[in-house]
Amino acid sequence: MEKKPLHIVNGDSLAESVAELDLPGQQVVWREMLCEGPAVQEVGSAEFIKVRKKFLYHYYGVSPEDYQQGFVSELKKLKKIEDYDHIILWFEFDLFCHINVLATISYLTEHKKEVPFYLVCSKKLKGDEKLTPLSQLSAKQLLNHYNNKILLVENDVEVANLMWELYCSDNPILLKRQIKTNTNFEYLSSCIRAHIERFPNSITGINSLERNILRLIKERNINNYMQLMGYALEYQGYYGYSHVQMERILKKLSIFYAAEEQKVTLTEKGQLVLDAKKNFYRELKNDDVFGGARMYDFLYDPEVHQLLKL
């Protein structure tokens, strides 16, 4: 029987675009958001599924049944597929996708035979000022990305497995040390750097993404909440957060801004934190977890770009 590629695609929107290319091989959709919440190193294990179901239900209202159907069923399908001789990973340039691709590679190297991995990832197109997500490309552009897919060598796979292990550990300081590791993942270093800056700033208690949102409020003429949401999504850099994730962040930041007379403005607290005149760590502290590390167990020192454990 002829061997064909196995396509693993991050998310349904991109999956539809890839399916329209009518490429040979079978497709599995990766429906997770492992950049948020607790994660267990052994992807798909009973403990992994337990902690993910609990997190996604509590914070995003995803029912255990929906998680089972949306993610676990795809893992089971992936485990059964044997008729392929190489794997193509379709993942974006952002943190959301890169944490997912680390988990995907970890799962595949643990459960599947050794076959070559190829990565299809966003690249700046000619004339573009910023990266365009794969799901927003035309069929011609997406096919061009596919034809120029990147072969991941043994070192790339080893680094991916190590970074996933460290992400699932309770010490992100060890993960930070891997930022400068050279791989064929063009955006991995930028994504890990963005992850490290998700921990609260040692001076203000807010992280880089939260500060950026408050800066947008100060510098842009934002009329209402929906416009604020649009700006926050558009100018989030390497995070790749979805609407529901950003909504949770904006709710957390609500003490720092207010909508008055058709304009969103900073409150007194918002101005204080943006000017780095007060630390709001205690007021913001919660139980958020990134992989294996509690967000508020560490502080990010912007002066030396280091993480400090409390």
Phi, psi and omega in degrees: 000140182292133178278141182226165180284155172252120181262123174247119191241133181276100173096155185288325181298311178293324180302320178296317180295319180293319180299325181291343177285344178056046179280155176292156177105177181254158184236138173234136182260128179267106183248080177214168176221067189287357175289349179232145175085173181289149177218142178255141186302320182280092184298131178088356178290166180301320180291319177302309182296322180298310184290326180289318178300316181297314181296309185293328177288315184293317187262335185232003176070020178281118182289152176305326180293319179294321179294319179299316182285321186280321184248306186298321180296325178291323176297317179297319178297319180298321182292333183275337184289126181236339188275070178206157178236000171200158185243133178247121182261117180257097184221148183282181185276352192266174180298317178311309184284324184290325174294321177297319183290328175298316179295321180298313180296320178300315180296315184293318180289337179278325191246343186245165178292163180283115177220160180295143173254138172236145180244128170251114185225161181298148172221155175291127178273157182304127179089352180275141176271340181220168180289140177255125178303147180304322183292346180258002180278156172288165179301320180296316179294318181295320177296324177296319175299318179298315180294340179249029181300155187257126175284126176269120182277176184304319180297322179298316181293319179296317179296318178300315179296319179295315181295323176296317178301316181289325177296324180278353179277172180266016182228087180293348177298323179292325178292320180302326181294346181267000186304319185271006178296130181278128177215176174273005171275101188300328187249005185298315180299318179295323180290318179293322176298317178298321178298314181300325180280003173280344177283150187298139177297136184293339182266321187250335183088354174255158181264181186296319180294317179296319178296320180298321179296316179294325177294322177299319179298320181289321189266339184253155176271087186258123188270331185203177184298317182297323177292322176299317178301316180300315178296317182299320178289320184291324187246040181267358177072230188272010185280317179071025181294148177274175180302316183291326177292317180293326178300321179294321179292317180296325177295318179298323183274004188298340177288347185257354180214161180212150176262116182227126176049054178060035177211136176269125183230162175284141171279178177301319178295322178299318179292320180297315183288324179291327178275004180057040180258352178210144179260123183254022182306309184295325182288330184264342187307131178217194184260018182301142182230140172246103181071255179247003186246133175284130185305316186266015171270355183224154174236143176261123178264106184290340181293320183242004179055049181232155173264140178241131179271133180280000000 
